Amino acid sequence: MNAFLSNLLISALVLSSATVSAAEVADTIYHNGPILTLDDDLPLAEAVAVKDGRILAVGAASDVLPLSGDNTRLMDLEGRTLVPGFVESHGHTYMMGLQAATANLLPPPDGNGADVAALQRLLSDWTEQNAGVVERVGWIIGFGYDDSQLTEQRHPTRQELDAVSTDYPVIIIHQSGHLGVANTRALELAEVTAETPDPPGGVFRREADGSQPNGVMEEYAFFYLLSKLAANFDQQINETLVVEGARLAASFGYTTLQEGRSNLEAVDAMRQVAANGGLEVDLVTYPDVLLVEDVAPSLNYSGRFRVGGVKLTIDGSPQGKTAFLSEPYFVVPEGQPEDYRGYAAIDAETVTNAIDKAYANGWQILTHANGDAAIDMLIEAVRNARQKYPDADVRPVLIHGQTVRKDQVAALDELGIFPSLFPMHTFYWGDWHRESVLGPERADNISPTGWVLERGMMFGSHTDAPVALPDSMRVLSSTVTRRSRTGDILGPIHRVTVEDGLKALSLWPAWQHFEEDRKGSITAGKLADFAVLSDNPMTVPEDDIAAIRVLRTIKEDEVVYSRPAEQVATVSSALFGVVPVAHSAAAIPGVQDVHGDGCFNRGLSVLYTALTSNSRRTAGAVR
């Protein structure tokens, strides 16, 4: 037994330092399973007592069980592992709702989108199964294809999407969320032609003649076309996306979610859902600082919703080869010069002004910067803002930081920039980074958690869902093992312990959100936000962590998600880790739950209801 586990067992015999009055009686006591508290003063406990949604006591069963009374619920963990509820360091709850309501084009192990023919089949099947939705909405949409995982190692073309339909516009969204492909009809409706110039910060890729769009769109070119689609979204549709996205994330143990880049309509939808009691877990949103004039961030939730600050996006994605690098891509995209380094979506002046605005107003700002050249822009802007506003406590956050250099890690530490990293890339795109995007040396240092921990810094490990499923155990596995799809280990020096991997999913992102006093660890006085796991990640072999299942998600002592017993031990890689069954309690007549926990097809049914309503979009203040 190593020293760490030995210390855990010793600590299990010690009651939490918080004193508990003998007159206090717990509402619920969780016991009979390992409890990983992530509290350094008491890493392992035998029982947790909860009262009024907060943790009353943590410690040895002999000390905690006496806090039960006639009405206390004794929750027997039956040997399962209790951990703090996960806090999403960066994700897109609203966009997860779109993922939940569209054709699933994800590659294995999360879907069947392995080649172009499979994408065509998946889109055609979805269209046939949801003919009413397609007819009503007037478009066919799929989410999650990834050119790096397709057999063809390229994006589909507009002509290949024309094979799905020439009557309806067809749009497919890249797994990164930064690119997409449209068929000919979609381009026609958006009035994108050979004469259409590339918008600032975006590209319409062209055919061999150099002018006719081939259907592939990058960054703001893609966002432009997608906005043509979203223009028909009314208030109820937007609210549906919020609800379904939150349900999906909660099924993976997340009790605090994030919408990491919102517009006015999405903010209004989230606020309305919260006001109607539709959020079972907490949701924090960050409106795009370039889209809103003013925000009023708050640390207090209203109906489990609050605005946390603002978001800025500097560049694109490395796997899509649109991230802004200081050195050229290992294999440059077709048609690009040998020194192609990607590009910034905005200029340095815009970055400086946005960061300055956040510091001047005391707003927390999250900045998407994947390429190291983009990260240089962020560092320079924060350094200038700190000099102008030395007393501002805004806890700025670097989102992704995939290619952050070691000297930049030192700068992040110096400037107090919290790194919300993306180690899950090591699994999903690690081989692609090594062979095509960055080359072996730079690929080894993507999401360099080892360099961060060397300096004693905290970091968040996020999903960026719906770029990938909000699978907390896949995140933990990738952060700990850094194994790619082929089993290669990218950057062994950046592997972290399971304990640190769990902290990057809970305690440290809680600090990122200014909520370290109430979330992130199982500590007396904090909220009773928990996840129950099928196995103990501290004791299973590291390579088995990804197979652990979230059995239950608990928000302030209320169960908000429970995995049906028949799904616990079943793994189906194409169906998000569970078998297809109809949930008797949640099933909708005529709808078979065939994707994961039923969230996907259920979301589609709810979306159809929203689309057939007569509700209209309303504007909302960003508060």
Disulfide bonds with the S-S distance in Angstrom:
none
